[in-house]
Amino acid sequence: MKARHATRCGARGFTLIELMVTLSIMAIMMAIAVPSFRSFVNGQRVKSAATEIMTAVLIARSDAIKRNASVTITPTDAADWAKGWTVTVGAATLHQQEAIENVSATTYTNAICTSAGSVPTVVFSNTGRPASASCFKFTADASTTARCVKVDLTGIPSSGSC
């Protein structure tokens, strides 16, 4: 009986078959998890971009009222809001947003936003109201995840799924 017990205690480690089964199971689990994780990351990028434009709108609106002056939100690249934007009053820069990687931004029209084409700037008057309503749609590259931000004529931004 002692000899049999000694053999069992002396055997340590994994067999090659046990190791291969474990690696196979891990590979299957990774194959299932990776697409879901990519979708999660894309969704977070889109939400982050929407939150950033809402923050810029709130900063612009607040400073327009506080300074009793017009405040402008301008895209860094005149044709593409996804490359970032700047909030300015006169020559002073209040806030600057860098481009958010792998996210595209477009403007669109609906019942609230009736101006066609791209919105070159968003201007808030000293009353905290924009000159016109603006609607932005953010999407992640190679994803169906989208988030829309609407700035109505009261100047208050709202965000939701498109």
C-alpha positions in Angstrom: 0.0 0.0 0.0 2.8 2.4 0.7 4.4 1.8 -2.7 1.2 2.6 -4.5 0.7 5.8 -2.5 4.3 6.9 -3.2 3.8 6.6 -6.9 0.7 8.8 -6.9 2.3 11.5 -4.9 5.4 11.5 -7.0 3.5 12.1 -10.3 3.2 15.8 -10.8 2.3 18.0 -13.8 0.0 17.6 -16.8 0.0 15.1 -19.5 0.2 16.3 -23.1 -3.4 15.3 -23.7 -4.6 17.4 -20.7 -2.7 20.4 -21.9 -4.0 20.1 -25.5 -7.6 19.8 -24.2 -7.2 22.9 -22.0 -5.7 24.9 -24.9 -8.5 23.9 -27.2 -11.1 25.0 -24.7 -9.3 28.3 -24.2 -9.1 28.9 -28.0 -12.9 28.2 -28.4 -13.7 30.6 -25.6 -11.4 33.3 -27.1 -13.1 32.9 -30.5 -16.4 33.6 -28.9 -15.3 36.5 -26.7 -13.2 38.6 -29.2 -16.1 39.7 -31.5 -18.2 40.7 -28.5 -15.3 42.6 -27.0 -14.7 44.5 -30.3 -18.4 45.4 -30.4 -18.1 46.6 -26.8 -15.0 48.8 -27.5 -16.7 50.3 -30.6 -19.8 51.1 -28.6 -17.7 52.8 -25.9 -15.8 54.9 -28.6 -19.1 56.1 -30.0 -20.5 57.0 -26.6 -17.3 58.8 -25.7 -17.5 60.9 -28.9 -21.1 61.8 -28.2 -20.3 62.7 -24.7 -17.5 64.9 -25.9 -19.6 66.9 -28.3 -22.3 67.3 -25.6 -19.6 68.6 -23.2 -18.5 71.1 -25.8 -22.1 72.3 -26.4 -22.6 72.8 -22.7 -19.3 74.7 -22.3 -20.2 76.9 -25.3 -23.8 77.5 -24.0 -22.6 78.3 -20.5 -19.8 80.6 -21.5 -22.1 82.5 -24.0 -24.4 83.3 -21.1 -21.6 84.0 -18.6 -19.6 86.2 -21.0 -22.6 87.8 -22.6 -21.0 87.1 -26.0 -21.3 84.8 -28.9 -19.4 81.5 -28.6 -18.6 79.3 -31.6 -18.0 75.5 -31.9 -15.9 74.9 -35.1 -14.7 71.6 -36.5 -10.9 71.3 -36.8 -11.3 70.2 -40.4 -14.1 72.1 -42.0 -15.4 69.0 -43.7 -15.1 66.5 -40.9 -16.3 66.9 -37.3 -14.6 63.5 -36.4 -11.2 65.2 -36.6 -12.0 67.3 -33.5 -13.5 70.7 -32.7 -12.7 73.9 -30.9 -14.9 76.1 -28.7 -13.9 79.8 -29.0 -15.1 83.2 -27.9 -13.5 85.9 -30.0 -9.8 84.9 -30.2 -9.8 82.9 -27.0 -10.0 79.1 -27.1 -12.2 77.7 -24.3 -12.0 74.0 -25.1 -10.4 71.9 -27.8 -11.2 68.3 -28.6 -8.7 66.1 -30.5 -9.9 63.5 -33.0 -11.3 60.3 -31.6 -9.8 57.3 -33.4 -12.0 55.0 -35.5 -15.1 57.1 -35.1 -16.8 59.0 -37.9 -19.1 61.9 -37.4 -21.8 63.2 -39.8 -24.5 65.8 -39.6 -28.0 64.9 -40.6 -31.5 66.5 -41.0 -34.7 65.5 -39.2 -37.7 67.3 -37.8 -35.5 69.3 -35.4 -32.5 69.8 -37.7 -33.8 71.2 -41.0 -30.6 72.7 -42.5 -29.3 70.4 -45.2 -25.6 69.5 -45.6 -22.8 69.8 -43.1 -23.0 72.2 -40.3 -19.9 74.4 -40.6 -20.2 75.8 -37.1 -22.5 76.0 -34.1 -22.9 79.5 -32.8 -24.4 80.3 -29.4 -25.6 83.9 -28.8 -25.4 85.7 -25.5 -28.8 84.2 -24.5 -27.4 80.7 -24.7 -29.4 79.7 -27.8 -27.9 78.5 -31.0 -28.5 80.2 -34.3 -29.9 76.9 -35.7 -30.5 73.4 -34.5 -27.7 70.9 -35.1 -27.7 67.1 -35.3 -24.6 64.9 -35.2 -24.4 61.1 -35.8 -21.3 59.2 -34.5 -20.5 55.7 -35.7 -17.5 53.4 -35.1 -15.7 52.1 -38.1 -16.9 48.7 -39.2 -19.7 48.7 -36.7 -23.5 49.2 -36.7 -23.2 51.1 -33.4 -24.4 54.7 -33.7 -25.2 57.5 -31.4 -27.0 60.7 -32.2 -26.6 64.1 -30.5 -29.2 66.7 -31.1 -28.9 70.4 -30.2 -32.3 72.0 -30.5 -33.1 75.7 -30.5 -33.1 75.9 -26.7 -29.4 75.0 -26.8 -29.7 71.9 -24.7 -28.1 68.8 -26.2 -29.7 65.4 -26.0 -28.1 62.1 -26.9 -29.6 58.7 -27.8 -29.4 55.8 -30.2 -30.2 56.6 -33.8 
